[in-house]
Amino acid sequence: MKKREFIKAAIIAGTGFIVGNISGRLTKSGKKNKKVIAVNGSPNENGNTAYALSIIGEIFKNENINFQIIHIGQNDIRGCIACMRCHNEQSVCVHTTGNERNWIESMKSADALILASPTYFGGMTGSMKSFLDKAFYSSSKYFRHKTGAAVVTTRRTGASMTFEGLNQYFTINEMPVASSTYWNNIRGLTVDDLKQDGEGIRTLQNLAKNIIKMI
Ligand SMILES: Cc1cc2nc3c(=O)[nH]c(=O)nc-3n(C[C@H](O)[C@H](O)[C@H](O)COP(=O)(O)O)c2cc1C
């Protein structure tokens, strides 16, 4: 089975993975392609946050960046219960199984991590926070020194608080943060609305270019 077919099958099997540009592992100069992994905290796999990430993906495609998106989706994700067992279990959160464990493993292999979430009552989604608390508490040492970037979607307001919340995971963990020409937010109720937000689109495009510069 070819890699692309395998990935399609994996999506159908509900692993929550979608892979963007996987073409070519080596650049023309023989260097390994850089890998960026985005975590999409939306329950909607084809929603506004996915669209925001696709804008970034378009820029990455031009530079042969290997871009993968982890969709938290509608998985049942519980929060960290402070059992501290990850300290004794080789940094593995024993309360993550299947998808979640695989997501954390793949995040370790990235050159940059994008944390993307819709705004829910002025913050990231509950599933996103539940996942990130466990991922970063158990495995932060593997993420240290990777470039980090936060991406936020809103219908209207609360983006700054969501943005701040996502950035907390980077700035406590020696992760240089990629920024843009505005705070990384695109807004509207539907994808069609987002397509009208020219400044939001430019902000995400500039963010992608800056991530490329940093990695
Ligand atoms: C439970 C819930 C809470 C929300 N809270 C806010 C909010 O505080 N501010 C806002 O602008 N939009 C809010 N929204 C709208 C979403 O943030 C917005 O539609 C987002 O773009 C959806 O992204 P998605 O399509 O990727 O899920 C909320 C939506 C839901 C379902």
The ligand as a Gaussian input file, in Angstrom:
#p B3LYP/6-31G(d) Opt

LIG

0 1
 C      -19.615000      26.188000      22.952000
 C      -19.214000      27.297000      22.018000
 C      -18.711000      28.478000      22.547000
 C      -18.311000      29.514000      21.698000
 N      -17.794000      30.653000      22.250000
 C      -17.375000      31.653000      21.441000
 C      -16.779000      32.843000      21.981000
 O      -16.581000      33.001000      23.175000
 N      -16.423000      33.836000      21.107000
 C      -16.598000      33.704000      19.764000
 O      -16.273000      34.617000      19.028000
 N      -17.103000      32.575000      19.211000
 C      -17.492000      31.541000      20.026000
 N      -17.975000      30.391000      19.465000
 C      -17.938000      30.222000      17.998000
 C      -16.678000      29.465000      17.525000
 O      -15.531000      29.857000      18.206000
 C      -16.422000      29.753000      16.051000
 O      -17.589000      29.524000      15.304000
 C      -15.282000      28.908000      15.520000
 O      -14.829000      29.499000      14.329000
 C      -15.692000      27.473000      15.233000
 O      -14.575000      26.773000      14.729000
 P      -14.711000      25.309000      14.099000
 O      -15.623000      25.411000      12.916000
 O      -13.327000      24.920000      13.719000
 O      -15.268000      24.419000      15.174000
 C      -18.411000      29.351000      20.288000
 C      -18.931000      28.162000      19.757000
 C      -19.328000      27.149000      20.612000
 C      -19.864000      25.847000      20.025000

